[in-house]
Amino acid sequence: MSRNLSRAESCYLKRIYTSTIEDGRQITSGDLAKMFNVKTPSAIGILNKLEKKMYIKKEKYGHITLTQAGYRVAVELLHAHRVFEVFLVEALKMKSNEACEVADCVDHVLDKEVITRLCAYLNKPEKCCHNRAIIHIGCEARRK
């Protein structure tokens, strides 16, 4: 999954997606700063990089939205993250929070073929260990 994203950038994209799309709430740079336990200027720095890559838009009143490209990348990142989480929990018997931390470290660099094979191995799971939906858009894995 080569899209030239840092770990922080991928985490921000995933969080923007889960907050705005899955949870249905608006999010600002201040919200993200609190979520990631950083100062607002640090959050703005990451958001500026994502905006330059055309993955997000900063709207009026500081609300952040995903562009079409940002939405697509966030879905791919979350697919990789959640499939890898399921693998770590089911196959390696890790605790869900530990699995999430490990997945955060690598989801942005995992090759699509690796995720497709893991997805097939896991029989295309529908939910991650946190009971969030796994969206399989573009995943070529087949159910057993």
OpenMM code with the backbone's topology and positions (N, CA, C; nanometers):
from openmm import Vec3, app, unit

residues = "MET SER ARG ASN LEU SER ARG ALA GLU SER CYS TYR LEU LYS ARG ILE TYR THR SER THR ILE GLU ASP GLY ARG GLN ILE THR SER GLY ASP LEU ALA LYS MET PHE ASN VAL LYS THR PRO SER ALA ILE GLY ILE LEU ASN LYS LEU GLU LYS LYS MET TYR ILE LYS LYS GLU LYS TYR GLY HIS ILE THR LEU THR GLN ALA GLY TYR ARG VAL ALA VAL GLU LEU LEU HIS ALA HIS ARG VAL PHE GLU VAL PHE LEU VAL GLU ALA LEU LYS MET LYS SER ASN GLU ALA CYS GLU VAL ALA ASP CYS VAL ASP HIS VAL LEU ASP LYS GLU VAL ILE THR ARG LEU CYS ALA TYR LEU ASN LYS PRO GLU LYS CYS CYS HIS ASN ARG ALA ILE ILE HIS ILE GLY CYS GLU ALA ARG ARG LYS".split()
positions = [
    Vec3(0.0855, -0.1166, 0.0000),
    Vec3(0.0000, 0.0000, 0.0000),
    Vec3(0.0901, 0.1228, 0.0000),
    Vec3(0.1363, 0.1595, -0.1134),
    Vec3(0.2306, 0.2691, -0.1236),
    Vec3(0.1597, 0.3978, -0.1631),
    Vec3(0.1312, 0.4825, -0.0668),
    Vec3(0.0681, 0.6102, -0.0976),
    Vec3(0.1423, 0.7230, -0.0275),
    Vec3(0.2625, 0.6932, 0.0170),
    Vec3(0.3498, 0.7962, 0.0744),
    Vec3(0.2847, 0.8677, 0.1929),
    Vec3(0.2283, 0.7903, 0.2847),
    Vec3(0.1693, 0.8455, 0.4063),
    Vec3(0.2542, 0.8077, 0.5260),
    Vec3(0.2694, 0.9003, 0.6163),
    Vec3(0.3346, 0.8682, 0.7428),
    Vec3(0.2336, 0.7962, 0.8318),
    Vec3(0.2839, 0.7390, 0.9385),
    Vec3(0.1941, 0.6734, 1.0341),
    Vec3(0.0922, 0.7736, 1.0883),
    Vec3(0.1385, 0.8931, 1.1234),
    Vec3(0.0484, 0.9955, 1.1778),
    Vec3(-0.0586, 1.0336, 1.0759),
    Vec3(-0.0184, 1.0528, 0.9506),
    Vec3(-0.1153, 1.0892, 0.8474),
    Vec3(-0.2205, 0.9796, 0.8304),
    Vec3(-0.1773, 0.8551, 0.8311),
    Vec3(-0.2737, 0.7454, 0.8157),
    Vec3(-0.3677, 0.7387, 0.9361),
    Vec3(-0.3149, 0.7615, 1.0558),
    Vec3(-0.3993, 0.7610, 1.1758),
    Vec3(-0.5025, 0.8727, 1.1705),
    Vec3(-0.4624, 0.9905, 1.1242),
    Vec3(-0.5563, 1.1022, 1.1139),
    Vec3(-0.6648, 1.0714, 1.0112),
    Vec3(-0.6270, 1.0172, 0.8958),
    Vec3(-0.7275, 0.9834, 0.7948),
    Vec3(-0.8277, 0.8816, 0.8488),
    Vec3(-0.7775, 0.7800, 0.9171),
    Vec3(-0.8671, 0.6780, 0.9738),
    Vec3(-0.9603, 0.7407, 1.0771),
    Vec3(-0.9069, 0.8274, 1.1613),
    Vec3(-0.9883, 0.8891, 1.2659),
    Vec3(-1.0922, 0.9843, 1.2059),
    Vec3(-1.0541, 1.0583, 1.1025),
    Vec3(-1.1508, 1.1463, 1.0363),
    Vec3(-1.2637, 1.0621, 0.9768),
    Vec3(-1.2291, 0.9515, 0.9139),
    Vec3(-1.3307, 0.8631, 0.8564),
    Vec3(-1.4228, 0.8067, 0.9650),
    Vec3(-1.3655, 0.7490, 1.0694),
    Vec3(-1.4499, 0.6866, 1.1713),
    Vec3(-1.5390, 0.7902, 1.2401),
    Vec3(-1.4855, 0.9087, 1.2642),
    Vec3(-1.5660, 1.0125, 1.3301),
    Vec3(-1.6767, 1.0650, 1.2398),
    Vec3(-1.6429, 1.0980, 1.1149),
    Vec3(-1.7415, 1.1625, 1.0273),
    Vec3(-1.8335, 1.0636, 0.9574),
    Vec3(-1.7804, 0.9526, 0.9119),
    Vec3(-1.8609, 0.8579, 0.8345),
    Vec3(-1.9298, 0.7562, 0.9261),
    Vec3(-1.8537, 0.6896, 1.0097),
    Vec3(-1.9118, 0.5842, 1.0935),
    Vec3(-1.9899, 0.6395, 1.2131),
    Vec3(-1.9375, 0.7441, 1.2752),
    Vec3(-2.0027, 0.7978, 1.3944),
    Vec3(-2.0952, 0.9161, 1.3634),
    Vec3(-2.0849, 0.9690, 1.2405),
    Vec3(-2.1746, 1.0750, 1.1956),
    Vec3(-2.1595, 1.2082, 1.2668),
    Vec3(-2.0368, 1.2424, 1.3050),
    Vec3(-2.0192, 1.3716, 1.3712),
    Vec3(-1.9104, 1.4527, 1.3015),
    Vec3(-1.9188, 1.5821, 1.3158),
    Vec3(-1.8185, 1.6689, 1.2563),
    Vec3(-1.6939, 1.6679, 1.3439),
    Vec3(-1.5819, 1.6973, 1.2811),
    Vec3(-1.4550, 1.6941, 1.3540),
    Vec3(-1.3709, 1.8142, 1.3139),
    Vec3(-1.2938, 1.8662, 1.4095),
    Vec3(-1.2075, 1.9824, 1.3862),
    Vec3(-1.0630, 1.9461, 1.4211),
    Vec3(-0.9733, 2.0371, 1.3902),
    Vec3(-0.8328, 2.0152, 1.4253),
    Vec3(-0.8164, 2.0060, 1.5770),
    Vec3(-0.8934, 2.0839, 1.6501),
    Vec3(-0.8889, 2.0781, 1.7969),
    Vec3(-0.9331, 1.9423, 1.8496),
    Vec3(-1.0375, 1.8858, 1.7874),
    Vec3(-1.0835, 1.7520, 1.8266),
    Vec3(-0.9727, 1.6487, 1.8043),
    Vec3(-0.9096, 1.6577, 1.6891),
    Vec3(-0.8026, 1.5621, 1.6565),
    Vec3(-0.6836, 1.5787, 1.7505),
    Vec3(-0.6510, 1.7023, 1.7844),
    Vec3(-0.5410, 1.7269, 1.8780),
    Vec3(-0.5692, 1.6574, 2.0109),
    Vec3(-0.6925, 1.6695, 2.0591),
    Vec3(-0.7302, 1.6028, 2.1845),
    Vec3(-0.7239, 1.4506, 2.1710),
    Vec3(-0.7753, 1.3982, 2.0596),
    Vec3(-0.7766, 1.2534, 2.0386),
    Vec3(-0.6364, 1.1937, 2.0365),
    Vec3(-0.5436, 1.2672, 1.9766),
    Vec3(-0.4066, 1.2171, 1.9638),
    Vec3(-0.3126, 1.2728, 2.0707),
    Vec3(-0.3702, 1.3496, 2.1637),
    Vec3(-0.2934, 1.4028, 2.2758),
    Vec3(-0.1730, 1.4855, 2.2286),
    Vec3(-0.2003, 1.5744, 2.1344),
    Vec3(-0.0975, 1.6662, 2.0833),
    Vec3(-0.1530, 1.8078, 2.0899),
    Vec3(-0.0676, 1.9054, 2.0717),
    Vec3(-0.1118, 2.0448, 2.0686),
    Vec3(-0.1766, 2.0722, 1.9315),
    Vec3(-0.2703, 2.1643, 1.9307),
    Vec3(-0.3443, 2.1944, 1.8081),
    Vec3(-0.2531, 2.2282, 1.6900),
    Vec3(-0.1451, 2.3068, 1.7066),
    Vec3(-0.0578, 2.3336, 1.5915),
    Vec3(0.0031, 2.2055, 1.5311),
    Vec3(0.0300, 2.1063, 1.6152),
    Vec3(0.0820, 1.9787, 1.5627),
    Vec3(-0.0228, 1.9095, 1.4775),
    Vec3(-0.1467, 1.9095, 1.5258),
    Vec3(-0.2566, 1.8495, 1.4489),
    Vec3(-0.2753, 1.9245, 1.3170),
    Vec3(-0.2682, 2.0568, 1.3233),
    Vec3(-0.2836, 2.1371, 1.2012),
    Vec3(-0.1733, 2.1054, 1.1014),
    Vec3(-0.0523, 2.0806, 1.1494),
    Vec3(0.0582, 2.0449, 1.0609),
    Vec3(0.0297, 1.9170, 0.9829),
    Vec3(-0.0228, 1.8154, 1.0509),
    Vec3(-0.0587, 1.6898, 0.9834),
    Vec3(-0.1729, 1.7151, 0.8855),
    Vec3(-0.2725, 1.7912, 0.9285),
    Vec3(-0.3870, 1.8203, 0.8420),
    Vec3(-0.3444, 1.8985, 0.7177),
    Vec3(-0.2495, 1.9890, 0.7326),
    Vec3(-0.1992, 2.0634, 0.6159),
    Vec3(-0.1354, 1.9691, 0.5153),
    Vec3(-0.0625, 1.8692, 0.5649),
    Vec3(-0.0016, 1.7704, 0.4742),
    Vec3(-0.1092, 1.6898, 0.4018),
    Vec3(-0.2135, 1.6512, 0.4747),
    Vec3(-0.3227, 1.5749, 0.4128),
    Vec3(-0.3996, 1.6604, 0.3122),
    Vec3(-0.4141, 1.7882, 0.3425),
    Vec3(-0.4829, 1.8783, 0.2495),
    Vec3(-0.3988, 1.8982, 0.1233),
    Vec3(-0.2689, 1.9105, 0.1400),
    Vec3(-0.1790, 1.9264, 0.0247),
    Vec3(-0.1841, 1.8027, -0.0661),
    Vec3(-0.2027, 1.6851, -0.0058),
    Vec3(-0.2141, 1.5603, -0.0826),
    Vec3(-0.3558, 1.5406, -0.1361),
    Vec3(-0.4435, 1.6376, -0.1070),
    Vec3(-0.5821, 1.6387, -0.1544),
    Vec3(-0.6661, 1.5239, -0.0967),
    Vec3(-0.6394, 1.4888, 0.0292),
    Vec3(-0.7168, 1.3852, 0.0970),
    Vec3(-0.8252, 1.4445, 0.1875),
    Vec3(-0.8087, 1.5696, 0.2269),
    Vec3(-0.9086, 1.6344, 0.3127),
    Vec3(-0.9334, 1.7765, 0.2642),
    Vec3(-1.0452, 1.8321, 0.3129),
    Vec3(-1.0767, 1.9734, 0.2942),
    Vec3(-1.1069, 2.0303, 0.4317),
    Vec3(-1.0580, 2.1505, 0.4549),
    Vec3(-1.0945, 2.2212, 0.5775),
    Vec3(-1.2104, 2.3132, 0.5422),
    Vec3(-1.3228, 2.2882, 0.6061),
    Vec3(-1.4448, 2.3635, 0.5770),
    Vec3(-1.4575, 2.4844, 0.6696),
    Vec3(-1.5637, 2.5608, 0.6482),
    Vec3(-1.5961, 2.6726, 0.7362),
    Vec3(-1.6062, 2.6245, 0.8797),
    Vec3(-1.5704, 2.7101, 0.9718),
    Vec3(-1.5770, 2.6824, 1.1153),
    Vec3(-1.4837, 2.5690, 1.1571),
    Vec3(-1.3844, 2.5381, 1.0730),
    Vec3(-1.2828, 2.4414, 1.1114),
    Vec3(-1.3182, 2.2958, 1.0936),
    Vec3(-1.4359, 2.2657, 1.0372),
    Vec3(-1.4720, 2.1258, 1.0171),
    Vec3(-1.3880, 2.0649, 0.9049),
    Vec3(-1.3545, 1.9383, 0.9231),
    Vec3(-1.2695, 1.8686, 0.8280),
    Vec3(-1.3521, 1.7607, 0.7592),
    Vec3(-1.3417, 1.7540, 0.6271),
    Vec3(-1.4098, 1.6499, 0.5510),
    Vec3(-1.3096, 1.5787, 0.4618),
    Vec3(-1.3422, 1.4571, 0.4284),
    Vec3(-1.2600, 1.3798, 0.3359),
    Vec3(-1.2986, 1.4148, 0.1920),
    Vec3(-1.2001, 1.4223, 0.1056),
    Vec3(-1.2278, 1.4327, -0.0371),
    Vec3(-1.2596, 1.2913, -0.0863),
    Vec3(-1.2951, 1.2769, -0.2118),
    Vec3(-1.3193, 1.1427, -0.2669),
    Vec3(-1.1930, 1.0577, -0.2548),
    Vec3(-1.0794, 1.1176, -0.2869),
    Vec3(-0.9527, 1.0437, -0.2761),
    Vec3(-0.9243, 1.0076, -0.1309),
    Vec3(-0.9508, 1.1000, -0.0399),
    Vec3(-0.9298, 1.0745, 0.1021),
    Vec3(-1.0206, 0.9643, 0.1536),
    Vec3(-1.1451, 0.9644, 0.1081),
    Vec3(-1.2402, 0.8604, 0.1462),
    Vec3(-1.1885, 0.7237, 0.1017),
    Vec3(-1.1459, 0.7160, -0.0245),
    Vec3(-1.0959, 0.5891, -0.0801),
    Vec3(-0.9748, 0.5389, -0.0024),
    Vec3(-0.8811, 0.6277, 0.0254),
    Vec3(-0.7608, 0.5891, 0.0984),
    Vec3(-0.7951, 0.5487, 0.2411),
    Vec3(-0.8845, 0.6222, 0.3057),
    Vec3(-0.9246, 0.5886, 0.4431),
    Vec3(-0.9895, 0.4507, 0.4489),
    Vec3(-1.0746, 0.4198, 0.3509),
    Vec3(-1.1396, 0.2880, 0.3464),
    Vec3(-1.0341, 0.1781, 0.3278),
    Vec3(-0.9381, 0.2010, 0.2403),
    Vec3(-0.8305, 0.1024, 0.2188),
    Vec3(-0.7470, 0.0850, 0.3457),
    Vec3(-0.7140, 0.1960, 0.4107),
    Vec3(-0.6355, 0.1888, 0.5343),
    Vec3(-0.7118, 0.1145, 0.6432),
    Vec3(-0.8395, 0.1453, 0.6579),
    Vec3(-0.9195, 0.0787, 0.7603),
    Vec3(-0.9400, -0.0684, 0.7281),
    Vec3(-0.9508, -0.1005, 0.6003),
    Vec3(-0.9608, -0.2413, 0.5614),
    Vec3(-0.8349, -0.3152, 0.6052),
    Vec3(-0.7193, -0.2601, 0.5704),
    Vec3(-0.5921, -0.3220, 0.6087),
    Vec3(-0.5796, -0.3302, 0.7604),
    Vec3(-0.6115, -0.2214, 0.8280),
    Vec3(-0.5997, -0.2152, 0.9729),
    Vec3(-0.6877, -0.3205, 1.0390),
    Vec3(-0.8128, -0.3257, 1.0002),
    Vec3(-0.9079, -0.4142, 1.0669),
    Vec3(-0.8848, -0.5610, 1.0333),
    Vec3(-0.8481, -0.5900, 0.9098),
    Vec3(-0.8163, -0.7292, 0.8749),
    Vec3(-0.6923, -0.7739, 0.9523),
    Vec3(-0.5917, -0.6892, 0.9581),
    Vec3(-0.4691, -0.7246, 1.0309),
    Vec3(-0.4980, -0.7415, 1.1798),
    Vec3(-0.5828, -0.6561, 1.2348),
    Vec3(-0.6256, -0.6681, 1.3752),
    Vec3(-0.6897, -0.8047, 1.4010),
    Vec3(-0.7817, -0.8424, 1.3136),
    Vec3(-0.8509, -0.9714, 1.3291),
    Vec3(-0.7487, -1.0850, 1.3257),
    Vec3(-0.6538, -1.0770, 1.2335),
    Vec3(-0.5493, -1.1783, 1.2253),
    Vec3(-0.4701, -1.1857, 1.3561),
    Vec3(-0.4292, -1.0715, 1.4074),
    Vec3(-0.3504, -1.0700, 1.5305),
    Vec3(-0.4279, -1.1268, 1.6486),
    Vec3(-0.5567, -1.0984, 1.6556),
    Vec3(-0.6393, -1.1471, 1.7661),
    Vec3(-0.6704, -1.2960, 1.7500),
    Vec3(-0.7130, -1.3354, 1.6292),
    Vec3(-0.7552, -1.4745, 1.6094),
    Vec3(-0.6382, -1.5717, 1.5971),
    Vec3(-0.5392, -1.5364, 1.5180),
    Vec3(-0.4293, -1.6301, 1.4926),
    Vec3(-0.3189, -1.6219, 1.5980),
    Vec3(-0.2899, -1.5008, 1.6454),
    Vec3(-0.1796, -1.4835, 1.7397),
    Vec3(-0.2265, -1.4615, 1.8830),
    Vec3(-0.3575, -1.4603, 1.9023),
    Vec3(-0.4190, -1.4499, 2.0357),
    Vec3(-0.3784, -1.3230, 2.1116),
    Vec3(-0.3587, -1.2144, 2.0384),
    Vec3(-0.3285, -1.0865, 2.1028),
    Vec3(-0.4570, -1.0256, 2.1573),
    Vec3(-0.4448, -0.9416, 2.2569),
    Vec3(-0.5589, -0.8661, 2.3080),
    Vec3(-0.5949, -0.7604, 2.2034),
    Vec3(-0.7224, -0.7254, 2.1980),
    Vec3(-0.7683, -0.6351, 2.0925),
    Vec3(-0.6984, -0.4994, 2.0956),
    Vec3(-0.6745, -0.4425, 2.2122),
    Vec3(-0.6070, -0.3119, 2.2174),
    Vec3(-0.4627, -0.3212, 2.1713),
    Vec3(-0.3941, -0.4307, 2.2060),
    Vec3(-0.2564, -0.4511, 2.1584),
    Vec3(-0.2559, -0.4680, 2.0067),
    Vec3(-0.3508, -0.5454, 1.9559),
    Vec3(-0.3601, -0.5683, 1.8115),
    Vec3(-0.3831, -0.4368, 1.7379),
    Vec3(-0.4646, -0.3504, 1.7954),
    Vec3(-0.4932, -0.2205, 1.7347),
    Vec3(-0.3658, -0.1354, 1.7281),
    Vec3(-0.2892, -0.1353, 1.8345),
    Vec3(-0.1639, -0.0579, 1.8365),
    Vec3(-0.0651, -0.1090, 1.7325),
    Vec3(-0.0533, -0.2411, 1.7216),
    Vec3(0.0375, -0.2992, 1.6219),
    Vec3(-0.0117, -0.2661, 1.4813),
    Vec3(-0.1416, -0.2802, 1.4579),
    Vec3(-0.1977, -0.2501, 1.3265),
    Vec3(-0.1745, -0.1037, 1.2890),
    Vec3(-0.1842, -0.0139, 1.3860),
    Vec3(-0.1572, 0.1280, 1.3597),
    Vec3(-0.0144, 0.1507, 1.3096),
    Vec3(0.0773, 0.0677, 1.3555),
    Vec3(0.2181, 0.0835, 1.3167),
    Vec3(0.2444, 0.0411, 1.1729),
    Vec3(0.1620, -0.0496, 1.1200),
    Vec3(0.1952, -0.1082, 0.9903),
    Vec3(0.0876, -0.0979, 0.8835),
    Vec3(-0.0351, -0.0609, 0.9183),
    Vec3(-0.1434, -0.0660, 0.8200),
    Vec3(-0.1180, 0.0198, 0.6963),
    Vec3(-0.0441, 0.1267, 0.7109),
    Vec3(-0.0189, 0.2175, 0.5994),
    Vec3(0.0928, 0.1692, 0.5062),
    Vec3(0.1635, 0.0639, 0.5452),
    Vec3(0.2703, 0.0108, 0.4599),
    Vec3(0.2460, -0.1330, 0.4147),
    Vec3(0.1400, -0.1948, 0.4629),
    Vec3(0.1117, -0.3330, 0.4233),
    Vec3(0.0714, -0.3393, 0.2767),
    Vec3(0.1277, -0.4357, 0.2064),
    Vec3(0.0987, -0.4564, 0.0659),
    Vec3(-0.0447, -0.5068, 0.0486),
    Vec3(-0.1116, -0.4598, -0.0542),
    Vec3(-0.2506, -0.4999, -0.0800),
    Vec3(-0.2636, -0.6513, -0.0950),
    Vec3(-0.1660, -0.7147, -0.1576),
    Vec3(-0.1700, -0.8605, -0.1758),
    Vec3(-0.1639, -0.9332, -0.0412),
    Vec3(-0.0844, -0.8826, 0.0503),
    Vec3(-0.0759, -0.9428, 0.1845),
    Vec3(-0.2116, -0.9332, 0.2537),
    Vec3(-0.2740, -0.8171, 0.2462),
    Vec3(-0.4048, -0.7987, 0.3100),
    Vec3(-0.5096, -0.8869, 0.2424),
    Vec3(-0.5051, -0.8972, 0.1110),
    Vec3(-0.6000, -0.9836, 0.0396),
    Vec3(-0.5840, -1.1282, 0.0849),
    Vec3(-0.4611, -1.1739, 0.0998),
    Vec3(-0.4380, -1.3121, 0.1445),
    Vec3(-0.4817, -1.3324, 0.2893),
    Vec3(-0.4529, -1.2346, 0.3756),
    Vec3(-0.4996, -1.2434, 0.5145),
    Vec3(-0.6517, -1.2452, 0.5192),
    Vec3(-0.7127, -1.1633, 0.4371),
    Vec3(-0.8581, -1.1546, 0.4326),
    Vec3(-0.9178, -1.2897, 0.3907),
    Vec3(-0.8584, -1.3524, 0.2899),
    Vec3(-0.9046, -1.4845, 0.2459),
    Vec3(-0.8811, -1.5886, 0.3557),
    Vec3(-0.7649, -1.5844, 0.4183),
    Vec3(-0.7312, -1.6775, 0.5271),
    Vec3(-0.8333, -1.6677, 0.6412),
    Vec3(-0.8786, -1.5457, 0.6682),
    Vec3(-0.9740, -1.5207, 0.7764),
    Vec3(-1.1195, -1.5341, 0.7303),
    Vec3(-1.1391, -1.5773, 0.6050),
    Vec3(-1.2717, -1.5953, 0.5465),
    Vec3(-1.3491, -1.4637, 0.5389),
    Vec3(-1.2795, -1.3589, 0.4969),
    Vec3(-1.3374, -1.2265, 0.4740),
    Vec3(-1.4228, -1.1801, 0.5928),
    Vec3(-1.3566, -1.1509, 0.7049),
    Vec3(-1.4326, -1.1132, 0.8250),
    Vec3(-1.5180, -0.9884, 0.8031),
    Vec3(-1.6331, -0.9845, 0.8707),
    Vec3(-1.7248, -0.8720, 0.8561),
    Vec3(-1.7031, -0.7638, 0.9604),
    Vec3(-1.6469, -0.8006, 1.0754),
    Vec3(-1.6255, -0.7049, 1.1851),
    Vec3(-1.4840, -0.7220, 1.2391),
    Vec3(-1.4289, -0.6124, 1.2888),
    Vec3(-1.2990, -0.6189, 1.3553),
    Vec3(-1.3209, -0.6538, 1.5025),
    Vec3(-1.2140, -0.6613, 1.5775),
    Vec3(-1.2237, -0.6984, 1.7184),
    Vec3(-1.2903, -0.5901, 1.8041),
    Vec3(-1.3115, -0.4721, 1.7474),
    Vec3(-1.3820, -0.3640, 1.8174),
    Vec3(-1.5264, -0.3522, 1.7688),
    Vec3(-1.5698, -0.4535, 1.6939),
    Vec3(-1.7066, -0.4630, 1.6417),
    Vec3(-1.7398, -0.3542, 1.5396),
    Vec3(-1.6387, -0.3058, 1.4686),
    Vec3(-1.6592, -0.2098, 1.3598),
    Vec3(-1.6612, -0.2873, 1.2282),
    Vec3(-1.7414, -0.2405, 1.1343),
    Vec3(-1.7543, -0.3076, 1.0047),
    Vec3(-1.6231, -0.3034, 0.9267),
    Vec3(-1.5940, -0.4135, 0.8584),
    Vec3(-1.4798, -0.4181, 0.7666),
    Vec3(-1.5373, -0.4062, 0.6259),
    Vec3(-1.5037, -0.2974, 0.5598),
    Vec3(-1.5526, -0.2726, 0.4241),
    Vec3(-1.4533, -0.3359, 0.3268),
    Vec3(-1.5041, -0.4185, 0.2374),
    Vec3(-1.4180, -0.4950, 0.1463),
    Vec3(-1.4170, -0.4392, 0.0045),
    Vec3(-1.4354, -0.3091, -0.0110),
    Vec3(-1.4318, -0.2483, -0.1442),
    Vec3(-1.2933, -0.2698, -0.2045),
    Vec3(-1.2890, -0.3289, -0.3223),
    Vec3(-1.1618, -0.3518, -0.3896),
    Vec3(-1.0852, -0.4735, -0.3413),
    Vec3(-1.1371, -0.5420, -0.2418),
    Vec3(-1.0696, -0.6619, -0.1918),
    Vec3(-1.1102, -0.7808, -0.2775),
    Vec3(-1.0106, -0.8507, -0.3282),
    Vec3(-1.0375, -0.9628, -0.4182),
    Vec3(-1.0416, -1.0977, -0.3458),
    Vec3(-1.0350, -1.0957, -0.2156),
    Vec3(-1.0397, -1.2210, -0.1379),
    Vec3(-1.1761, -1.2866, -0.1566),
    Vec3(-1.1747, -1.4199, -0.1576),
    Vec3(-1.2970, -1.4984, -0.1703),
    Vec3(-1.3255, -1.5689, -0.0401),
    Vec3(-1.4531, -1.5838, -0.0075),
    Vec3(-1.4914, -1.6607, 0.1115),
    Vec3(-1.4677, -1.8087, 0.0845),
    Vec3(-1.4344, -1.8796, 0.1920),
    Vec3(-1.4105, -2.0247, 0.1806),
    Vec3(-1.5412, -2.0991, 0.1658),
] * unit.nanometer
topology = app.Topology()
chain = topology.addChain("A")
for resn in residues:
    res = topology.addResidue(resn, chain)
    for name in ("N", "CA", "C"):
        topology.addAtom(name, app.Element.getBySymbol(name[0]), res)
